[in-house]
Amino acid sequence: MSKVRIVTGSVGASEGLVEIEYEIDDLQDLDGFFSKIATIQIHSE
């Protein structure tokens, strides 16, 4: 993943709302991420 952006307190949104955006280089990068989290027990269910 090349870029990460954290957004909080947007106009019209709850002040407790936190958004995290990830910009990926390609779908292979995304597939690698999903493969990695699949090894974590709670995500594999």
Phi and psi restraints in degrees (value plus and minus 20) as a CYANA .aco file:
   2 SER   PHI    -117.4   -77.4
   2 SER   PSI     -51.1   -11.1
   3 LYS   PHI    -157.2  -117.2
   3 LYS   PSI     122.1   162.1
   4 VAL   PHI    -150.5  -110.5
   4 VAL   PSI     115.8   155.8
   5 ARG   PHI    -151.2  -111.2
   5 ARG   PSI     110.1   150.1
   6 ILE   PHI    -130.4   -90.4
   6 ILE   PSI     105.8   145.8
   7 VAL   PHI    -139.9   -99.9
   7 VAL   PSI     111.8   151.8
   8 THR   PHI    -155.8  -115.8
   8 THR   PSI     134.2   174.2
   9 GLY   PHI      40.4    80.4
   9 GLY   PSI      20.2    60.2
  10 SER   PHI     -87.7   -47.7
  10 SER   PSI     133.6   173.6
  11 VAL   PHI     -81.5   -41.5
  11 VAL   PSI     109.4   149.4
  12 GLY   PHI      64.8   104.8
  12 GLY   PSI     -24.6    15.4
  13 ALA   PHI    -130.4   -90.4
  13 ALA   PSI     137.6   177.6
  14 SER   PHI     -79.8   -39.8
  14 SER   PSI     121.7   161.7
  15 GLU   PHI     -86.3   -46.3
  15 GLU   PSI     -40.3    -0.3
  16 GLY   PHI    -105.5   -65.5
  16 GLY   PSI     -21.0    19.0
  17 LEU   PHI    -101.1   -61.1
  17 LEU   PSI     109.1   149.1
  18 VAL   PHI    -145.3  -105.3
  18 VAL   PSI     106.1   146.1
  19 GLU   PHI    -134.1   -94.1
  19 GLU   PSI     118.1   158.1
  20 ILE   PHI    -140.9  -100.9
  20 ILE   PSI     102.9   142.9
  21 GLU   PHI    -131.8   -91.8
  21 GLU   PSI     114.1   154.1
  22 TYR   PHI    -136.3   -96.3
  22 TYR   PSI     109.1   149.1
  23 GLU   PHI    -122.2   -82.2
  23 GLU   PSI     103.2   143.2
  24 ILE   PHI    -126.3   -86.3
  24 ILE   PSI     137.8   177.8
  25 ASP   PHI     -97.8   -57.8
  25 ASP   PSI     -59.0   -19.0
  26 ASP   PHI    -181.9  -141.9
  26 ASP   PSI     154.6   194.6
  27 LEU   PHI     -88.5   -48.5
  27 LEU   PSI     -43.6    -3.6
  28 GLN   PHI     -85.3   -45.3
  28 GLN   PSI     -57.4   -17.4
  29 ASP   PHI     -82.5   -42.5
  29 ASP   PSI     -63.5   -23.5
  30 LEU   PHI     -85.7   -45.7
  30 LEU   PSI     -62.1   -22.1
  31 ASP   PHI     -82.2   -42.2
  31 ASP   PSI     -59.4   -19.4
  32 GLY   PHI     -83.0   -43.0
  32 GLY   PSI     -59.0   -19.0
  33 PHE   PHI     -83.3   -43.3
  33 PHE   PSI     -67.1   -27.1
  34 PHE   PHI     -84.3   -44.3
  34 PHE   PSI     -57.0   -17.0
  35 SER   PHI     -84.3   -44.3
  35 SER   PSI     -58.5   -18.5
  36 LYS   PHI     -88.1   -48.1
  36 LYS   PSI     -64.3   -24.3
  37 ILE   PHI     -94.9   -54.9
  37 ILE   PSI     -38.6     1.4
  38 ALA   PHI     -86.6   -46.6
  38 ALA   PSI     -39.3     0.7
  39 THR   PHI    -100.1   -60.1
  39 THR   PSI     -31.3     8.7
  40 ILE   PHI    -106.6   -66.6
  40 ILE   PSI     106.0   146.0
  41 GLN   PHI     -73.0   -33.0
  41 GLN   PSI     -66.6   -26.6
  42 ILE   PHI     -85.1   -45.1
  42 ILE   PSI     -49.4    -9.4
  43 HIS   PHI    -102.6   -62.6
  43 HIS   PSI     -42.2    -2.2
  44 SER   PHI    -100.3   -60.3
  44 SER   PSI     -31.4     8.6
